[in-house]
Amino acid sequence: MHIALHCLLAQSSLLDNFSRATLEGKIIIAILAVFSMFAWSIMTSKALQMRRARRLNNLFRDEYRRQKSVVEIHNRRVQVEGCPLFVVYQDGCLELMQHLRPSNTPGHPGRELSFKAMELVKGALERSVARESLRLEAGLILLAIAVSGGPFLGLLGTVWGVMDAFGGVVGGGTGSATLQMMAPGVAGALITTVAGLMVAIPSMFGYNWLVHNLRVLTVEMDNFAQELAARMEVEFLEEHIRPERVPA
């Protein structure tokens, strides 16, 4: 009951201070409210996206390591939406299939890959990792703007309100500013700083958490791309039979 009373008093105080804010301050608070809605929407959608990506990555990695051939999943025409590792795998397999050729190595029937073509496959894997990282990163710039711009917009509203408060005292012809005269205007001005911090603080925590998860997913994609390239080399890279040395 005591805590609820404090909450009601704080809410009432905030509403009173908002009513005392200048028109410019209220406009800035409205802009910050829009920023806050965008920030929470982005944090929620990106958190769900990265959570789903981690879950699908784990499932796909387990399935990939059970296959006997590196292209077995590709040959089954499997589709996994929202899985970064699958996208990297699919892009690598498509590039691999374009460069495979009949084997010319005696005793090794099937298809093989030249060293030059293998470099092209590695390049395709690197580009795929970069594209998926950018896709996962999309939208985070708005959170960064909210983190850096929210406090400055709030400070702008506060400075503007304080100037108006001092201007009202001077324009009133009193010649001096007392605490009773200045307090309502200053309180109304400070509410914009509170609004800016209420936008920036959650956005900062959300942004740092999302960036950490993005780095983890990017490292996982890099490691998987290297593992995939190594397995493709083992299965398809052409073998050059070296001539035996003639004893001196």
ZADO-1210 file (C-alpha; in nm, 4 decimals, padded with zeros to 6 digits):
<atoms>
<atom x="00.0000" y="00.0000" z="00.0000" code="MET" pos="1"/>
<atom x="00.2823" y="00.2373" z="00.0923" code="HIS" pos="2"/>
<atom x="00.4682" y="00.1592" z="-00.2338" code="ILE" pos="3"/>
<atom x="00.1514" y="00.2035" z="-00.4391" code="ALA" pos="4"/>
<atom x="00.0951" y="00.5448" z="-00.2791" code="LEU" pos="5"/>
<atom x="00.4479" y="00.6511" z="-00.3697" code="HIS" pos="6"/>
<atom x="00.3944" y="00.5373" z="-00.7299" code="CYS" pos="7"/>
<atom x="00.0712" y="00.7346" z="-00.7556" code="LEU" pos="8"/>
<atom x="00.2391" y="01.0444" z="-00.6146" code="LEU" pos="9"/>
<atom x="00.5316" y="01.0115" z="-00.8556" code="ALA" pos="10"/>
<atom x="00.2941" y="00.9674" z="-01.1481" code="GLN" pos="11"/>
<atom x="00.0937" y="01.2692" z="-01.0389" code="SER" pos="12"/>
<atom x="00.4140" y="01.4719" z="-01.0063" code="SER" pos="13"/>
<atom x="00.5241" y="01.3747" z="-01.3572" code="LEU" pos="14"/>
<atom x="00.1867" y="01.4715" z="-01.5019" code="LEU" pos="15"/>
<atom x="00.1946" y="01.8033" z="-01.3182" code="ASP" pos="16"/>
<atom x="00.5443" y="01.8771" z="-01.4460" code="ASN" pos="17"/>
<atom x="00.4387" y="01.7808" z="-01.7984" code="PHE" pos="18"/>
<atom x="00.1502" y="02.0256" z="-01.7803" code="SER" pos="19"/>
<atom x="00.3955" y="02.2995" z="-01.6801" code="ARG" pos="20"/>
<atom x="00.6280" y="02.2276" z="-01.9750" code="ALA" pos="21"/>
<atom x="00.6399" y="02.4755" z="-02.2614" code="THR" pos="22"/>
<atom x="00.4933" y="02.3996" z="-02.6028" code="LEU" pos="23"/>
<atom x="00.8412" y="02.3311" z="-02.7373" code="GLU" pos="24"/>
<atom x="00.9090" y="02.0924" z="-02.4478" code="GLY" pos="25"/>
<atom x="00.5858" y="01.9034" z="-02.5105" code="LYS" pos="26"/>
<atom x="00.6763" y="01.8704" z="-02.8803" code="ILE" pos="27"/>
<atom x="01.0169" y="01.7278" z="-02.7852" code="ILE" pos="28"/>
<atom x="00.8515" y="01.4846" z="-02.5413" code="ILE" pos="29"/>
<atom x="00.6158" y="01.3733" z="-02.8206" code="ALA" pos="30"/>
<atom x="00.9165" y="01.3127" z="-03.0485" code="ILE" pos="31"/>
<atom x="01.0852" y="01.1136" z="-02.7719" code="LEU" pos="32"/>
<atom x="00.7678" y="00.9085" z="-02.7256" code="ALA" pos="33"/>
<atom x="00.7796" y="00.8161" z="-03.0956" code="VAL" pos="34"/>
<atom x="01.1485" y="00.7243" z="-03.0564" code="PHE" pos="35"/>
<atom x="01.0588" y="00.5068" z="-02.7599" code="SER" pos="36"/>
<atom x="00.7896" y="00.3181" z="-02.9530" code="MET" pos="37"/>
<atom x="01.0304" y="00.2522" z="-03.2403" code="PHE" pos="38"/>
<atom x="01.3060" y="00.1466" z="-02.9994" code="ALA" pos="39"/>
<atom x="01.0882" y="-00.1031" z="-02.8119" code="TRP" pos="40"/>
<atom x="00.9493" y="-00.2386" z="-03.1391" code="SER" pos="41"/>
<atom x="01.2991" y="-00.2928" z="-03.2776" code="ILE" pos="42"/>
<atom x="01.4299" y="-00.4484" z="-02.9563" code="MET" pos="43"/>
<atom x="01.1396" y="-00.6918" z="-02.9441" code="THR" pos="44"/>
<atom x="01.1537" y="-00.7924" z="-03.3111" code="SER" pos="45"/>
<atom x="01.5345" y="-00.8290" z="-03.3184" code="LYS" pos="46"/>
<atom x="01.5376" y="-01.0277" z="-02.9939" code="ALA" pos="47"/>
<atom x="01.2807" y="-01.2711" z="-03.1363" code="LEU" pos="48"/>
<atom x="01.4705" y="-01.2891" z="-03.4664" code="GLN" pos="49"/>
<atom x="01.8047" y="-01.3678" z="-03.2995" code="MET" pos="50"/>
<atom x="01.6465" y="-01.6154" z="-03.0605" code="ARG" pos="51"/>
<atom x="01.4894" y="-01.8002" z="-03.3537" code="ARG" pos="52"/>
<atom x="01.8176" y="-01.7854" z="-03.5465" code="ALA" pos="53"/>
<atom x="02.0102" y="-01.9417" z="-03.2559" code="ARG" pos="54"/>
<atom x="01.7539" y="-02.2201" z="-03.2173" code="ARG" pos="55"/>
<atom x="01.7492" y="-02.3007" z="-03.5906" code="LEU" pos="56"/>
<atom x="02.1294" y="-02.2830" z="-03.6083" code="ASN" pos="57"/>
<atom x="02.1591" y="-02.5478" z="-03.3376" code="ASN" pos="58"/>
<atom x="01.9081" y="-02.7746" z="-03.5116" code="LEU" pos="59"/>
<atom x="02.0690" y="-02.7309" z="-03.8530" code="PHE" pos="60"/>
<atom x="02.4205" y="-02.7841" z="-03.7177" code="ARG" pos="61"/>
<atom x="02.3166" y="-03.1159" z="-03.5625" code="ASP" pos="62"/>
<atom x="02.1537" y="-03.2276" z="-03.8882" code="GLU" pos="63"/>
<atom x="02.4525" y="-03.1135" z="-04.0956" code="TYR" pos="64"/>
<atom x="02.7023" y="-03.3111" z="-03.8895" code="ARG" pos="65"/>
<atom x="02.4939" y="-03.6278" z="-03.9275" code="ARG" pos="66"/>
<atom x="02.5033" y="-03.6234" z="-04.3072" code="GLN" pos="67"/>
<atom x="02.7517" y="-03.8466" z="-04.4880" code="LYS" pos="68"/>
<atom x="02.8179" y="-03.6099" z="-04.7784" code="SER" pos="69"/>
<atom x="02.8588" y="-03.2336" z="-04.7581" code="VAL" pos="70"/>
<atom x="02.5869" y="-03.1807" z="-05.0209" code="VAL" pos="71"/>
<atom x="02.3364" y="-03.4317" z="-04.8839" code="GLU" pos="72"/>
<atom x="02.1037" y="-03.1693" z="-04.7351" code="ILE" pos="73"/>
<atom x="02.1284" y="-02.9623" z="-05.0535" code="HIS" pos="74"/>
<atom x="02.0370" y="-03.2630" z="-05.2677" code="ASN" pos="75"/>
<atom x="01.7295" y="-03.3260" z="-05.0513" code="ARG" pos="76"/>
<atom x="01.6059" y="-02.9745" z="-05.1411" code="ARG" pos="77"/>
<atom x="01.5565" y="-02.8862" z="-04.7761" code="VAL" pos="78"/>
<atom x="01.4480" y="-02.5276" z="-04.6976" code="GLN" pos="79"/>
<atom x="01.4974" y="-02.3653" z="-04.3553" code="VAL" pos="80"/>
<atom x="01.3640" y="-02.0094" z="-04.3284" code="GLU" pos="81"/>
<atom x="01.5369" y="-01.7757" z="-04.0841" code="GLY" pos="82"/>
<atom x="01.8437" y="-01.9951" z="-04.0263" code="CYS" pos="83"/>
<atom x="02.1701" y="-01.8078" z="-04.0972" code="PRO" pos="84"/>
<atom x="02.3820" y="-02.1238" z="-04.1103" code="LEU" pos="85"/>
<atom x="02.1491" y="-02.2795" z="-04.3668" code="PHE" pos="86"/>
<atom x="02.1742" y="-01.9696" z="-04.5882" code="VAL" pos="87"/>
<atom x="02.5548" y="-01.9882" z="-04.5751" code="VAL" pos="88"/>
<atom x="02.5414" y="-02.3616" z="-04.6475" code="TYR" pos="89"/>
<atom x="02.2992" y="-02.3179" z="-04.9374" code="GLN" pos="90"/>
<atom x="02.5043" y="-02.0400" z="-05.0991" code="ASP" pos="91"/>
<atom x="02.8210" y="-02.2476" z="-05.0671" code="GLY" pos="92"/>
<atom x="02.6578" y="-02.5565" z="-05.2186" code="CYS" pos="93"/>
<atom x="02.5123" y="-02.3591" z="-05.5111" code="LEU" pos="94"/>
<atom x="02.8547" y="-02.2152" z="-05.5900" code="GLU" pos="95"/>
<atom x="03.0111" y="-02.5606" z="-05.5520" code="LEU" pos="96"/>
<atom x="02.7655" y="-02.7201" z="-05.7966" code="MET" pos="97"/>
<atom x="02.8447" y="-02.4578" z="-06.0596" code="GLN" pos="98"/>
<atom x="03.2142" y="-02.5469" z="-06.0617" code="HIS" pos="99"/>
<atom x="03.2122" y="-02.9253" z="-06.0199" code="LEU" pos="100"/>
<atom x="03.3445" y="-03.1179" z="-06.3201" code="ARG" pos="101"/>
<atom x="03.4008" y="-03.4857" z="-06.4051" code="PRO" pos="102"/>
<atom x="03.7074" y="-03.6254" z="-06.2339" code="SER" pos="103"/>
<atom x="04.0200" y="-03.6800" z="-06.4423" code="ASN" pos="104"/>
<atom x="04.2079" y="-03.8518" z="-06.1630" code="THR" pos="105"/>
<atom x="04.2639" y="-04.2234" z="-06.2316" code="PRO" pos="106"/>
<atom x="04.0935" y="-04.4423" z="-05.9764" code="GLY" pos="107"/>
<atom x="03.8749" y="-04.1577" z="-05.8464" code="HIS" pos="108"/>
<atom x="03.5457" y="-04.1562" z="-06.0405" code="PRO" pos="109"/>
<atom x="03.2878" y="-03.8849" z="-05.9813" code="GLY" pos="110"/>
<atom x="03.3216" y="-03.5086" z="-05.9795" code="ARG" pos="111"/>
<atom x="03.5985" y="-03.2862" z="-05.8517" code="GLU" pos="112"/>
<atom x="03.6851" y="-02.9219" z="-05.7961" code="LEU" pos="113"/>
<atom x="03.9917" y="-02.7304" z="-05.9079" code="SER" pos="114"/>
<atom x="04.1948" y="-02.5125" z="-05.6733" code="PHE" pos="115"/>
<atom x="04.0818" y="-02.1972" z="-05.8530" code="LYS" pos="116"/>
<atom x="03.7155" y="-02.3006" z="-05.8275" code="ALA" pos="117"/>
<atom x="03.7629" y="-02.3768" z="-05.4581" code="MET" pos="118"/>
<atom x="03.8736" y="-02.0187" z="-05.4039" code="GLU" pos="119"/>
<atom x="03.5539" y="-01.9017" z="-05.5714" code="LEU" pos="120"/>
<atom x="03.3508" y="-02.1201" z="-05.3373" code="VAL" pos="121"/>
<atom x="03.5320" y="-01.9738" z="-05.0366" code="LYS" pos="122"/>
<atom x="03.4604" y="-01.6246" z="-05.1656" code="GLY" pos="123"/>
<atom x="03.0906" y="-01.7095" z="-05.1988" code="ALA" pos="124"/>
<atom x="03.0866" y="-01.8360" z="-04.8395" code="LEU" pos="125"/>
<atom x="03.2492" y="-01.5152" z="-04.7131" code="GLU" pos="126"/>
<atom x="02.9992" y="-01.2992" z="-04.9015" code="ARG" pos="127"/>
<atom x="02.7116" y="-01.5046" z="-04.7647" code="SER" pos="128"/>
<atom x="02.8350" y="-01.4585" z="-04.4065" code="VAL" pos="129"/>
<atom x="02.8630" y="-01.0828" z="-04.4636" code="ALA" pos="130"/>
<atom x="02.5101" y="-01.0612" z="-04.6092" code="ARG" pos="131"/>
<atom x="02.3587" y="-01.2546" z="-04.3198" code="GLU" pos="132"/>
<atom x="02.5423" y="-01.0364" z="-04.0675" code="SER" pos="133"/>
<atom x="02.4054" y="-00.7235" z="-04.2341" code="LEU" pos="134"/>
<atom x="02.0556" y="-00.8737" z="-04.2376" code="ARG" pos="135"/>
<atom x="02.0721" y="-00.9468" z="-03.8661" code="LEU" pos="136"/>
<atom x="02.2146" y="-00.6016" z="-03.7984" code="GLU" pos="137"/>
<atom x="01.9390" y="-00.4194" z="-03.9903" code="ALA" pos="138"/>
<atom x="01.7473" y="-00.1819" z="-03.7643" code="GLY" pos="139"/>
<atom x="02.0086" y="-00.1533" z="-03.4900" code="LEU" pos="140"/>
<atom x="02.1085" y="00.1905" z="-03.6177" code="ILE" pos="141"/>
<atom x="01.7741" y="00.3255" z="-03.4924" code="LEU" pos="142"/>
<atom x="01.8556" y="00.1967" z="-03.1447" code="LEU" pos="143"/>
<atom x="02.1958" y="00.3640" z="-03.1613" code="ALA" pos="144"/>
<atom x="02.0257" y="00.6902" z="-03.2587" code="ILE" pos="145"/>
<atom x="01.7855" y="00.6564" z="-02.9654" code="ALA" pos="146"/>
<atom x="02.0748" y="00.5932" z="-02.7251" code="VAL" pos="147"/>
<atom x="02.2813" y="00.8905" z="-02.8402" code="SER" pos="148"/>
<atom x="02.0065" y="01.1312" z="-02.9446" code="GLY" pos="149"/>
<atom x="01.7510" y="01.0809" z="-02.6661" code="GLY" pos="150"/>
<atom x="01.9460" y="01.2568" z="-02.3868" code="PRO" pos="151"/>
<atom x="02.0429" y="01.5454" z="-02.6157" code="PHE" pos="152"/>
<atom x="01.6826" y="01.6027" z="-02.7214" code="LEU" pos="153"/>
<atom x="01.5805" y="01.5979" z="-02.3550" code="GLY" pos="154"/>
<atom x="01.8590" y="01.8411" z="-02.2683" code="LEU" pos="155"/>
<atom x="01.7480" y="02.0695" z="-02.5510" code="LEU" pos="156"/>
<atom x="01.3950" y="02.0789" z="-02.4092" code="GLY" pos="157"/>
<atom x="01.5282" y="02.1466" z="-02.0589" code="THR" pos="158"/>
<atom x="01.7526" y="02.4347" z="-02.1668" code="VAL" pos="159"/>
<atom x="01.4722" y="02.5792" z="-02.3747" code="TRP" pos="160"/>
<atom x="01.2285" y="02.5577" z="-02.0826" code="GLY" pos="161"/>
<atom x="01.4741" y="02.7144" z="-01.8371" code="VAL" pos="162"/>
<atom x="01.5343" y="03.0022" z="-02.0766" code="MET" pos="163"/>
<atom x="01.1600" y="03.0552" z="-02.1043" code="ASP" pos="164"/>
<atom x="01.1287" y="03.0470" z="-01.7242" code="ALA" pos="165"/>
<atom x="01.3977" y="03.3103" z="-01.6801" code="PHE" pos="166"/>
<atom x="01.2525" y="03.5153" z="-01.9654" code="GLY" pos="167"/>
<atom x="00.9089" y="03.5099" z="-01.8010" code="GLY" pos="168"/>
<atom x="01.0513" y="03.6374" z="-01.4723" code="VAL" pos="169"/>
<atom x="01.2453" y="03.9165" z="-01.6420" code="VAL" pos="170"/>
<atom x="00.9539" y="04.0043" z="-01.8688" code="GLY" pos="171"/>
<atom x="00.7231" y="04.0203" z="-01.5686" code="GLY" pos="172"/>
<atom x="00.9038" y="04.3268" z="-01.4421" code="GLY" pos="173"/>
<atom x="00.9887" y="04.1823" z="-01.0980" code="THR" pos="174"/>
<atom x="01.3601" y="04.2341" z="-01.1472" code="GLY" pos="175"/>
<atom x="01.4535" y="03.9285" z="-00.9360" code="SER" pos="176"/>
<atom x="01.3965" y="03.5542" z="-00.9547" code="ALA" pos="177"/>
<atom x="01.2819" y="03.3722" z="-00.6422" code="THR" pos="178"/>
<atom x="01.2579" y="02.9978" z="-00.5877" code="LEU" pos="179"/>
<atom x="00.8786" y="03.0104" z="-00.5748" code="GLN" pos="180"/>
<atom x="00.8675" y="03.1891" z="-00.9104" code="MET" pos="181"/>
<atom x="01.1248" y="02.9689" z="-01.0860" code="MET" pos="182"/>
<atom x="01.0379" y="02.6247" z="-00.9481" code="ALA" pos="183"/>
<atom x="00.7305" y="02.5469" z="-01.1643" code="PRO" pos="184"/>
<atom x="00.9035" y="02.6499" z="-01.4890" code="GLY" pos="185"/>
<atom x="01.2249" y="02.4625" z="-01.4069" code="VAL" pos="186"/>
<atom x="01.0310" y="02.1495" z="-01.3039" code="ALA" pos="187"/>
<atom x="00.8400" y="02.1627" z="-01.6311" code="GLY" pos="188"/>
<atom x="01.1676" y="02.2022" z="-01.8199" code="ALA" pos="189"/>
<atom x="01.3395" y="01.9100" z="-01.6453" code="LEU" pos="190"/>
<atom x="01.0648" y="01.6669" z="-01.7488" code="ILE" pos="191"/>
<atom x="01.2124" y="01.6609" z="-02.1005" code="THR" pos="192"/>
<atom x="01.5461" y="01.5395" z="-01.9641" code="THR" pos="193"/>
<atom x="01.3627" y="01.2629" z="-01.7764" code="VAL" pos="194"/>
<atom x="01.1842" y="01.1671" z="-02.0990" code="ALA" pos="195"/>
<atom x="01.5141" y="01.1582" z="-02.2890" code="GLY" pos="196"/>
<atom x="01.6731" y="00.9312" z="-02.0296" code="LEU" pos="197"/>
<atom x="01.3684" y="00.7032" z="-02.0259" code="MET" pos="198"/>
<atom x="01.4210" y="00.6544" z="-02.4001" code="VAL" pos="199"/>
<atom x="01.8014" y="00.6208" z="-02.3898" code="ALA" pos="200"/>
<atom x="01.8506" y="00.3874" z="-02.0917" code="ILE" pos="201"/>
<atom x="01.6367" y="00.0906" z="-02.2119" code="PRO" pos="202"/>
<atom x="01.7679" y="00.1419" z="-02.5659" code="SER" pos="203"/>
<atom x="02.1264" y="00.1272" z="-02.4385" code="MET" pos="204"/>
<atom x="02.0753" y="-00.2032" z="-02.2567" code="PHE" pos="205"/>
<atom x="01.8834" y="-00.3493" z="-02.5508" code="GLY" pos="206"/>
<atom x="02.1404" y="-00.2320" z="-02.8047" code="TYR" pos="207"/>
<atom x="02.4354" y="-00.3788" z="-02.6131" code="ASN" pos="208"/>
<atom x="02.2552" y="-00.7106" z="-02.5659" code="TRP" pos="209"/>
<atom x="02.1627" y="-00.7323" z="-02.9342" code="LEU" pos="210"/>
<atom x="02.5140" y="-00.6385" z="-03.0500" code="VAL" pos="211"/>
<atom x="02.6585" y="-00.9123" z="-02.8283" code="HIS" pos="212"/>
<atom x="02.4229" y="-01.1703" z="-02.9773" code="ASN" pos="213"/>
<atom x="02.5001" y="-01.0447" z="-03.3270" code="LEU" pos="214"/>
<atom x="02.8728" y="-01.0963" z="-03.2681" code="ARG" pos="215"/>
<atom x="02.8096" y="-01.4470" z="-03.1390" code="VAL" pos="216"/>
<atom x="02.6016" y="-01.5353" z="-03.4457" code="LEU" pos="217"/>
<atom x="02.8621" y="-01.3844" z="-03.6797" code="THR" pos="218"/>
<atom x="03.1415" y="-01.5877" z="-03.5195" code="VAL" pos="219"/>
<atom x="02.9265" y="-01.9015" z="-03.5504" code="GLU" pos="220"/>
<atom x="02.8722" y="-01.8311" z="-03.9209" code="MET" pos="221"/>
<atom x="03.2449" y="-01.7691" z="-03.9773" code="ASP" pos="222"/>
<atom x="03.3384" y="-02.0934" z="-03.8043" code="ASN" pos="223"/>
<atom x="03.0732" y="-02.2868" z="-03.9954" code="PHE" pos="224"/>
<atom x="03.1888" y="-02.1413" z="-04.3279" code="ALA" pos="225"/>
<atom x="03.5460" y="-02.2524" z="-04.2565" code="GLN" pos="226"/>
<atom x="03.4269" y="-02.5985" z="-04.1523" code="GLU" pos="227"/>
<atom x="03.2129" y="-02.6264" z="-04.4644" code="LEU" pos="228"/>
<atom x="03.4968" y="-02.5160" z="-04.6942" code="ALA" pos="229"/>
<atom x="03.7340" y="-02.7663" z="-04.5361" code="ALA" pos="230"/>
<atom x="03.4846" y="-03.0492" z="-04.5817" code="ARG" pos="231"/>
<atom x="03.4271" y="-02.9505" z="-04.9465" code="MET" pos="232"/>
<atom x="03.8024" y="-02.9594" z="-05.0046" code="GLU" pos="233"/>
<atom x="03.8283" y="-03.3072" z="-04.8566" code="VAL" pos="234"/>
<atom x="03.5416" y="-03.4446" z="-05.0667" code="GLU" pos="235"/>
<atom x="03.5825" y="-03.2642" z="-05.3998" code="PHE" pos="236"/>
<atom x="03.9212" y="-03.0966" z="-05.4387" code="LEU" pos="237"/>
<atom x="04.1119" y="-03.2616" z="-05.7210" code="GLU" pos="238"/>
<atom x="04.4134" y="-03.4743" z="-05.6371" code="GLU" pos="239"/>
<atom x="04.7405" y="-03.4232" z="-05.8207" code="HIS" pos="240"/>
<atom x="04.9547" y="-03.7364" z="-05.8317" code="ILE" pos="241"/>
<atom x="05.3119" y="-03.6322" z="-05.7696" code="ARG" pos="242"/>
<atom x="05.5778" y="-03.8160" z="-05.9701" code="PRO" pos="243"/>
<atom x="05.7886" y="-04.0546" z="-05.7711" code="GLU" pos="244"/>
<atom x="06.1436" y="-03.9476" z="-05.7059" code="ARG" pos="245"/>
<atom x="06.4060" y="-04.1425" z="-05.8951" code="VAL" pos="246"/>
<atom x="06.6751" y="-04.2621" z="-05.6563" code="PRO" pos="247"/>
<atom x="07.0165" y="-04.1114" z="-05.7274" code="ALA" pos="248"/>
</atoms>
